[in-house]
Amino acid sequence: MAEELRSSLGREALAPQWDPPQVDTTRPHPARIYDYLLGGKDNFPADRAAAQVALRALPELRAMARANRAFLGRAVRFLARAGIDQFLDLGSGVPGPGHTAQVVRAVAPGARVVLVDYDPIVVAHSMALVDGGAGTGASASADGGSGVGRLAVVQADVRDPQELLDRVRVREVLDFRRPVAVLMVALLHFVAEDEDAPGIVARFVREVSAGSAVVISHATDGGQPERSQAARRGWDQAASRLVARSAGQIEGLFAGVEPVAPGVVPLPLWRPDGPVTDDVGMIWLNGGVGFKREA
Ligand SMILES: C[S@@+](CC[C@H](N)C(=O)[O-])C[C@H]1O[C@@H](n2cnc3c(N)ncnc32)[C@H](O)[C@@H]1O
């Protein structure tokens, strides 16, 4: 019935069921623009319009979004197989196919995962992973039966790491005395030049114990600053603008950790599962995985 109504009114006519109150859906949001680029349905007309601005300048953006999701999967599987069983996913995004909790569960079903995002719609949608959709607050945790859950969703802004960490700690899902993988995948390019992205990473590295890992992917300008700038106009009206950083600046984000081979590289080159089929020069995202060693 709802589907009939939806098709008779047109796709834009009915807001998705999970649209929580007090969310301005007329303003594009990074998570929903990315969802649209990945072919998801959890986005609004404003997000699609913003994505179209970007796609007109850079049609390869869809391939870049897919390459980023694929990198996320490879990095999480690598860490889970290396024995990491705690994941703090900052800027977790709409939980579509290949999202962190899904990948972790497939490799390490007992692992603990905290999903953090500043977008209330992402948080609402992620709550569907917790208690099969129960719980409606801005943060909640799945009860694993012992009073402490294995999955929590937290609404927080990475630009205030202390507040974010306080909100995560109160969930009691992660044990910071043991190694934690901190994911900042396609997140830090939403941190402006004057908001100290390296300082934000350093704060999380300080918080975690030796043996912990950091996963970062980040946009570059692909050596084509004009096209990059034209594409990034898609995020000009968004909740956060998109900043491209140089390969050297992205490598600098790993200052407190030791990147594993092959280092900080264009994403398709980071431990590919098979022959690289992407046109590497057209994937304008670099990243890697680094471990915090003993002091
Ligand atoms: C491009 S999506 C990436 C999603 C996921 N990490 C992935 O790579 O598949 C970026 C995410 O970061 C979130 N984000 C952007 N700025 C943020 C901030 N300051 N604090 C928390 N989350 C933020 C957005 O809401 C969005 O969900």
The ligand as an ORCA input file, in Angstrom:
! r2SCAN-3c Opt
* xyz 0 1
  C      31.569      9.764      3.199
  S      30.758      9.166      4.637
  C      31.790      7.771      5.048
  C      31.028      6.664      5.738
  C      31.887      5.448      6.099
  N      32.958      5.815      6.988
  C      32.476      4.826      4.865
  O      33.641      5.146      4.549
  O      31.817      4.038      4.195
  C      31.316     10.365      5.851
  C      30.603     10.220      7.159
  O      31.223     11.066      8.127
  C      30.224     11.719      8.879
  N      30.802     12.956      9.416
  C      31.246     14.028      8.710
  N      31.731     14.963      9.545
  C      31.595     14.468     10.791
  C      31.916     14.964     12.091
  N      32.459     16.179     12.244
  N      31.675     14.192     13.160
  C      31.091     12.961     13.004
  N      30.748     12.444     11.813
  C      31.005     13.183     10.715
  C      29.081     11.939      7.902
  O      27.850     12.137      8.537
  C      29.139     10.648      7.106
  O      28.337      9.655      7.687
*
